[in-house]
């Protein structure tokens, strides 16, 4: 699977490694988001998230190449790297990909270590290679955001978007989030009303499609 690239949008998701939950209580969700801000927010803009008991979804855009380069230059282990040299372009690209992958790996590792310590468990918590689907156009972006927010409904935990506490939907409709780029997101959707309407339209279609087939008697 291709590594994440700068200036590219992705639908990212991962699942528990096995049948147990990766979030058991409210503190787990809070800690996950705290470490997400530490490791992922510097390298990516976040447009939607949803944390479910045994998996999670994210819609992100990896920051521009120049931003990632500066983060690498600011890190102590790479202080002598010169990204301005054209002849080092191939090496630079490799360093950027490695850095982005390391941020995700450190994020998952940090959460797993804390989780294992709290619940006296051992071993990996998440599937090793998280899934990442490049978002190719605006409609794909809309679908990814709405699907992410619809997950609690899709899995039968809630009936409405705003009823799930561990999703960005509630934060977005109240225009306050420490993680999500709310203003940029709403602008892309065409405004607050359009954001709500597109979610409700999608939910209506989902609920119709989800009805059991009528058996003729």
Legacy VTK file of the C-alpha trace (Angstrom):
# vtk DataFile Version 3.0
C-alpha trace
ASCII
DATASET POLYDATA
POINTS 217 float
0.000 0.000 0.000
1.374 3.406 -1.001
2.510 5.633 1.845
0.662 8.865 2.552
1.802 11.849 0.496
1.917 15.600 1.203
-0.887 17.828 -0.059
-3.201 14.839 -0.542
-6.586 14.090 1.039
-7.379 10.685 2.489
-10.121 8.668 4.100
-8.196 6.798 6.791
-9.596 3.981 8.886
-8.338 1.225 11.127
-9.762 -1.620 13.168
-8.926 -3.536 16.303
-6.444 -6.349 15.818
-8.889 -9.090 16.712
-12.317 -8.994 18.306
-11.769 -6.728 21.290
-12.573 -3.025 21.472
-9.954 -0.315 21.148
-12.166 2.080 23.138
-13.697 0.734 26.335
-14.669 3.919 28.177
-14.906 7.688 27.749
-11.332 8.272 28.901
-10.034 6.149 26.001
-11.748 8.350 23.431
-10.448 11.485 25.121
-6.881 10.195 25.297
-6.941 9.061 21.666
-7.941 12.554 20.509
-5.366 14.166 22.783
-2.566 12.112 21.222
-4.052 12.629 17.775
-3.567 16.364 18.237
0.007 15.788 19.340
1.117 13.480 16.525
-1.259 13.966 13.581
-2.530 17.552 13.719
0.936 18.966 12.922
1.101 16.957 9.692
-2.559 16.963 8.587
-5.687 19.078 8.467
-8.649 17.103 9.815
-12.108 17.451 8.265
-14.013 14.654 9.983
-13.520 11.883 12.488
-15.569 9.173 14.141
-14.383 6.867 16.889
-16.305 3.620 17.291
-15.734 0.973 19.965
-13.625 -1.271 17.716
-12.518 1.037 14.885
-12.226 4.637 13.731
-12.537 6.794 10.602
-10.725 10.004 9.670
-10.950 12.393 6.731
-7.725 14.363 6.492
-5.543 16.320 4.128
-1.820 15.897 4.641
-0.231 19.334 4.842
1.827 20.866 2.046
5.279 19.562 1.300
6.931 22.754 2.571
5.207 22.380 5.940
6.345 18.765 6.307
9.880 19.729 5.285
9.968 22.369 8.004
8.740 19.901 10.609
11.541 17.532 9.631
14.110 20.322 9.719
12.904 21.292 13.186
13.333 17.787 14.547
16.651 17.133 16.228
17.440 13.960 14.309
17.195 15.678 10.930
18.714 19.087 11.689
21.406 18.689 9.024
19.073 17.724 6.167
19.020 20.275 3.330
15.719 20.055 1.453
16.549 22.954 -0.832
19.021 20.978 -2.923
17.353 19.851 -6.134
19.813 16.983 -6.597
18.530 15.462 -3.374
14.905 15.396 -4.542
14.597 11.602 -4.415
16.133 11.448 -0.965
13.876 14.246 0.227
10.760 12.415 -0.942
11.827 9.291 0.922
12.510 11.296 4.086
9.084 12.954 3.871
7.284 9.625 3.427
9.249 8.105 6.304
8.456 11.044 8.548
4.718 10.925 7.827
4.601 7.176 8.400
6.555 7.550 11.627
4.065 10.111 12.960
1.185 7.689 12.442
3.203 4.787 13.871
4.155 6.797 16.951
0.541 7.851 17.427
-0.796 4.286 17.359
2.083 3.039 19.511
1.550 5.737 22.138
-2.145 4.956 22.419
-1.551 1.189 22.485
1.062 1.410 25.232
-1.263 3.454 27.424
-4.209 1.138 26.696
-2.175 -1.978 27.451
-0.945 -0.516 30.721
-4.455 0.471 31.784
-6.012 -2.926 31.049
-3.061 -5.226 31.772
-2.863 -6.540 28.242
-0.008 -7.186 25.823
0.535 -7.050 22.096
-0.706 -4.964 19.209
-4.075 -3.264 19.499
-4.687 -2.059 15.937
-4.254 -3.803 12.605
-0.671 -3.061 11.583
-1.239 -1.320 8.247
-4.001 1.260 8.562
-6.189 1.700 5.498
-5.896 4.934 3.513
-8.006 5.766 0.508
-6.929 8.819 -1.516
-9.828 11.215 -2.086
-9.964 12.028 -5.775
-12.541 14.809 -6.104
-15.055 16.964 -4.236
-17.911 14.447 -4.412
-15.625 11.755 -3.039
-14.742 14.152 -0.212
-18.421 14.778 0.570
-19.120 11.048 0.605
-16.169 10.311 2.898
-17.164 12.989 5.426
-20.820 11.936 5.499
-19.967 8.239 5.669
-17.620 8.927 8.572
-20.339 10.783 10.472
-22.942 8.127 9.598
-20.929 5.273 11.115
-22.749 5.171 14.493
-26.054 4.953 12.607
-24.706 2.425 10.139
-23.641 0.132 13.005
-26.828 0.607 14.991
-25.451 2.619 17.906
-27.534 5.753 17.268
-30.373 7.011 15.063
-29.135 10.552 14.430
-25.765 12.069 13.543
-25.598 14.396 16.553
-26.320 11.656 19.107
-22.857 10.062 18.991
-20.421 11.785 21.361
-17.245 10.625 19.637
-17.747 12.086 16.180
-16.899 15.497 14.739
-20.484 16.096 13.574
-21.609 17.606 16.877
-18.540 19.863 16.975
-19.104 21.032 13.404
-22.763 21.978 13.798
-21.827 23.949 16.928
-18.900 25.548 15.088
-16.339 24.659 17.715
-13.602 22.067 17.433
-9.979 21.839 18.523
-9.296 19.232 15.851
-11.491 19.810 12.791
-11.028 22.636 10.274
-14.668 23.656 10.655
-14.605 26.850 8.565
-12.810 25.208 5.634
-15.092 22.178 5.808
-18.306 24.216 5.774
-16.998 26.380 2.939
-16.297 23.266 0.862
-19.834 21.998 1.514
-21.272 25.364 0.486
-22.172 26.559 3.972
-23.737 25.362 7.198
-27.218 24.725 5.764
-25.825 22.758 2.826
-23.713 20.661 5.206
-26.773 19.714 7.262
-28.955 19.128 4.211
-26.459 16.828 2.480
-26.098 14.749 5.631
-29.858 14.429 6.063
-30.386 13.538 2.410
-27.745 10.838 2.648
-29.303 9.477 5.832
-32.751 9.338 4.237
-31.387 7.302 1.319
-29.437 5.046 3.681
-32.526 4.352 5.798
-34.583 3.472 2.728
-31.880 1.171 1.367
-31.452 -0.419 4.795
-35.089 -1.530 5.056
-35.642 -5.300 4.809
-37.118 -6.542 1.588
-40.877 -7.042 1.620
-41.821 -10.671 1.073
-44.910 -11.088 -1.049
-47.447 -13.510 0.357
LINES 1 218
217 0 1 2 3 4 5 6 7 8 9 10 11 12 13 14 15 16 17 18 19 20 21 22 23 24 25 26 27 28 29 30 31 32 33 34 35 36 37 38 39 40 41 42 43 44 45 46 47 48 49 50 51 52 53 54 55 56 57 58 59 60 61 62 63 64 65 66 67 68 69 70 71 72 73 74 75 76 77 78 79 80 81 82 83 84 85 86 87 88 89 90 91 92 93 94 95 96 97 98 99 100 101 102 103 104 105 106 107 108 109 110 111 112 113 114 115 116 117 118 119 120 121 122 123 124 125 126 127 128 129 130 131 132 133 134 135 136 137 138 139 140 141 142 143 144 145 146 147 148 149 150 151 152 153 154 155 156 157 158 159 160 161 162 163 164 165 166 167 168 169 170 171 172 173 174 175 176 177 178 179 180 181 182 183 184 185 186 187 188 189 190 191 192 193 194 195 196 197 198 199 200 201 202 203 204 205 206 207 208 209 210 211 212 213 214 215 216
